[in-house]
Amino acid sequence: MPDPSVADALVARLRAWRVPRVFGHPAAAVGSLVEALDATGADPEFVPTRDAGSAVVMAAGHARFTGGPGVCLAAGGVAAAGLLAGLDAARCAGLPVLAVVADPGPIGSGVTGVVQRQLGEVCHHLRHVAGPEWVPELVDEALRAASRGGGPVGLVLPYRPPDDGARDASPGAGLDVRLVIDELSTRLPSNGTVIVDGTLPTAGTGHAPGALDVVGGPAGLPGGALPYALAVKLAAPDRPVVALVADDGMRAHGLAELVTIARRRPAWPDPRLVVLVCNTRSGHPRHLAPARPITDDVPYAGWARLLGLHGVRVDRPELVGAAWDEALNADRPCLLEVMTDALTHGSWDRLTGPMVEVSAQPPVPAPHPT
């Protein structure tokens, strides 16, 4: 996430420009920015959105209606790609939009480099902040450029990984995710497949002799495990599939894809597609402090039930095992929502422990055309 001093300097400059609100997807990568915005007492106000695409559309709407700059916020890498279409539309309309991106990788590398080049194509002005001392000058430069009618501008902030120690300092915020994984490990079907979200902390997860082969979802794509798991289920409808997703990823992609699951499930001979949502009640680290209020508790299980799927919500440790039994024996796909504590690196390592005596069967190769 951006250095807190950079975040504070940025928010102070937006406040000086009297920007009334910032629209953004509150992923962990932008946690310090969201924290700095919240600390202002809604001056500017932070408006959380479900994905980066919604944030940039809202910023453009604000700019068109008020004539002042609209500001949107997103994580970098793949997540920032969600800004591109909205920024291009703002460019064509000449709307003053400032896109703030907290990028997790070195400039010019891999996916990060591709997205940054694309941002440079849709923004007439793209600047990289080297440190807090550069923030006032670059924010002023960006907002002046946007206000002159040239269209959207972009500001890329330096990134540093979150401090796991700090994230783990809130006991009692929810159930320990290790308990949830342990209970799953003893119940995994012998021909099952587990998909772990590509943005979840999976350090140490991998193949171990006699253990489950954990499949990683698309790297850097929040919520990617659910559509990935759906594709696996469509390819092998007679096998059980489990997807492990965090709440920020579920908001990004999962809620919409539950509709697809509900539509396709009648054709599956084995109905078992279980989506575990670890609901930390926040898309960013701000709410890990127990003294602060919970403001983003989405009823994922309830949404699943509205679609005709099975939905279970668990907030007590003694009910976790029974909830897994219910989910894995349901007559339809199930969303298992567990109120967990913060997810840290190694949260999913227990899937490779000796207690798991399951191996995912490799797919049968498709025949080559003759």
N, C-alpha and C positions, 0 to 999 in steps of 0.2 A: 504494500500500500504506500501512498505518498508519505514522505517524511512529515510528521505533524507540524513542523515549523513552516514547511512549504504550504501545507493545507491552511494553516492559520493566516499566512500572508495572503494567499489567494482569496480567502473569504473576506478578509479585511478590505482588500481592494474592490471586490464586488460590492461590498457595503458602501464604500466611498463613492462608487458610481451609482448608488441607489438602485441596484438591481433588486427587484422585489422578490424573486423566487428563482430557484434552480431545479430543473427537472432531471431525474436520474434514476438508473437502476442501481439499488443499494447493494451491490456485490461486495464481498470481502476486500477486493482489491482497492476499493475506494472508501474503505471504512473511516480513515482519518479525515477525509474531506466531509463525509456525512456527519461525523462527530463535531467537526469545527462549525458546520452549518447549524447543527442542533444547538450548539452552545450560544448562538447569537440570539436565541429567543425569537426565531422566525424573522430575522432581519439580516440577510434574506431567508425566506422560507424554503425548506427543502421539501419537494414534492416527489415521493417515491413512485416509480413506474415499474411495470412488470418486465420490461426489456428496454434495450437501448433504442430500438426503433420507435417505441412510443415516446421516449424522452425527447428525441430530436423533433418529432412531429409537434409535440406540445410546445417546445421552444420556438419553432417556426410559427405556430399559431399565435403565441404571445407576441412575437415580433410583428406579425402582420396586423394584429388588432391594436397594439399599443404604439407601434412605431419605434419602441426601444429595443435594445438587444435581448434576445431570448437566449438563455444559457442552459445547456444540457451536459450531463455528466455520465461517463461510462468507463468501465474497465477497458484495458487495452487488449491486444491480440485479437482472437476470434470474436470476442464480445463487441469490440469496437466496429466490426464489420456491419453490425446492425445500424450504425449511424449513417452509412454511406448513401442509401437511397434517399433518406430524408434531407441530408446535407446537399445532395445533388438537386433535389427539388427546390431547396432554399436558394441555391446558387442560380438556378434558372429564373427564380422570382426576385432575385436581388434582396433577399431578406437578411437582416442583421442577426446572425446566429453565432454564438460562441460555443464550440464543442470542446469540453475539457476531458482529456483521456489520461488515465493512469496506466501506463504501459508496463507490463511485467517482464519485458525482455530487452536486450541491447538493441539500439537503433540499427536497422538494416538487417536483422537476423531473422531467418525463418518466417513463420506466419506474421510475427510482429513487423518485420520489414515490409512484407507485402501489403499489410493493412495500412501502415504509415504512408506508403507510396500512394495507395488509393485515397487516403485522406488528403494528401497533397494535391491530388487531381480534382477533388470536389471542393476544397477550401482554397480561396485565393491567397490565403495567408496562413502558414503553419509554422509554429515556433516550438522549440524544446526548452524547457526550464531546467537549467543546470543546478540551481540551488535557491534558497529562499531570498537571497539578496537580489536575484533577477526578477522576482515575481512582479513587483510594482511596475517596473518599466515594461515588461512583456504583456501584462494584462492591459495596461493603458494603451499600448500599441495595438493590441488585438481588438479591443473594444472601439478604438477610434476608427480602425480600418473597417470593422463591421458597420459602424454607424454612418460611414460615408456612402453606404449603399452598394458596396462591392460584393455583398453576399456573405456566406459563412466563413468563419475563421476558426482555426484549431490551435489548441494549446496542449502539448504533451508534457506530462509531469514525470519526474524521476520516481522510480518504484523501489521499494524494499520489501522483502518477504515479511509477513506478520510474525511477531514474537510469540512463539507457542507458549512460552511460560506465562506471558501476560494473558493470553487467551484462556489459559487453563485455570485462572485464579478466581473462578466463580463457582465454588462447590454449591450444589443444591439447585442450580439453575434448571436441571432436568435429569433424566435417567442417564446413566453411564452407557455410552454406545457400545462399550465392550460387552456388557450384559446382553444387549440386543443381538450382537453378532454371535456370542456363545450359544444363545438359545437357537439361533438359526443353524449353527454348525452341527448341532446334534440331530437336526430334523431334515437336512437337505436330501431330496430324493436322489436315488442312485444314478439317474440319467439326467440330472438337472444342470442348468447353466446359470451362473451368476454374473451380472453385468454391474461393474462399479463405475459411477459417474466419473467422467474425465477430469473434473475439477476438484474431486475429493482428494484429501491427503492420503496417498496410498504408498508411502515410503515403506519398502520392505515387502510389499505384496507381490506375489508371483507364484511360480510353480514350486512345489515342494514334493518330494517323493510320497506317493500315497495320499496326496492332498488335492483339493479342488484347484482346477485351473481357473483363476479369476480373470475374466475378460474385462479390459479397460474400455470404457466408452470413448468417444472422440475427445482427444486431449484439448483442454481449454474451452470446451463447449458446455456451458452450464446446462444441466438437465439432459445432456446427450444420452445418458444411460437408458432413459425411457424409450425414445424412438429406436435406439439401437436394440433394446430388448424386444420391442415390437417386431422389428425386422427378423430377429432370430426366431420368434414365435411363429411368424408367418412362414418361415422356411422349414420349421420343424414343429408343426402344430400338435404333434403327439407327445411333446416333451415339456416338462415344467421349466419355467424361466423366472428368475428373480432379478429385479433391478434395484440397486441401492442408490438413492438420490437424496441430496440435501434440499432444504426448503427453498433456497435461492434458485437452485437449478430447476426445481419443480415449478416455480413461478415463471421461469423463463420459457420453458418448452412443455412441461409435463401436463399442465391443466388442459391445454388444447388437445394434446394427443390422447388423453383419456377418452375423448369423443371417438377417435379412430378405433381404440380398443373396444369400446362399447359396440361399435358398428360391426367389427369383424369377428367378435368372439363366438357367435353362433356356429361358425364353421369349424371350430377347434375341437377335435375329439378329446383332448386333455385340456380342461378349462384353466389350468393353473398358470397364470401370469400374475406374480405378486410384485407390487411396487412398494418398497419400503421407503417412506419419507421420514427422514430425521428432522423433525420440526424443532429448530432452535429458536423459533419465533422471531427471527431477524435475518435479513440478508447481509448484515454487516456487523462488526464486532462491538458496536456501541452498547448493545443491550446484553452483553455478557456480564456486565456489572450488576449484581443482584439488587442494588439500591435504585436502579433506573427502571422506568416503566416499560412494559412490553407493548409495542404498538403495531406489530405486524403478524398476528396469529391468524393464519389463513386456515379455514376448516377443510383441509384436503379430503379427509375421509367422507365428510358430508357431501362434498362436490361429487365424489365417486358414486355415492348412493343415489344422488339425483340422476345420474346417467344410467342407473340400473346395474351398476357394479356392486361388489361387496366392499364395504368400508369399515375399518376398525380403527379406533383412536385409543391409545394407551398412555396413561400418565403415572402408573404405579408399577414398581419393579416386579411384584409378585404376579402380575398379570401378563408379563411379556411372553412367557412360554405358551400359555394358553392362547394368546393372540396369534402366535405363529402357527399353532395347531389349527386354529380357526381359518387363518388365511390360506394355508397349504391344503386344506380339505374342503374349501368352499366350492360350490358348484358353478362358479363364475370367476373371472379375474377379480383380484382383491387389491385394494390400496390399504396398506398397514401404516398408519401414522403414529409415530412414537415421539413423545415429547422428550428430546434428548438435551444433554448439555453440549457445550461447544465441541466441534469436531477439530481434532488436532492431528498432526502427522503421526501415523501409526495406528489410527483409529480402526483401520480395517485389516491390520496385520494378522489378526486372530483367524482369519479365513484360511491361512496357510498352515495352521497348527496341526499337530498329529491327531487331534480330535476329529478332524474332517477326513473321512475315508471315502471321498467322493471324487470322481474324475469326470470331467465333461467329455462325452463321446465326440470324437471328431466328425464333422459332417461328411456325408458320402459325396465324393467328387461327382460333378455333373458330367454326363457323357459328352465326348467331343463330337461335333457334327461330322458326319461322314460324307 
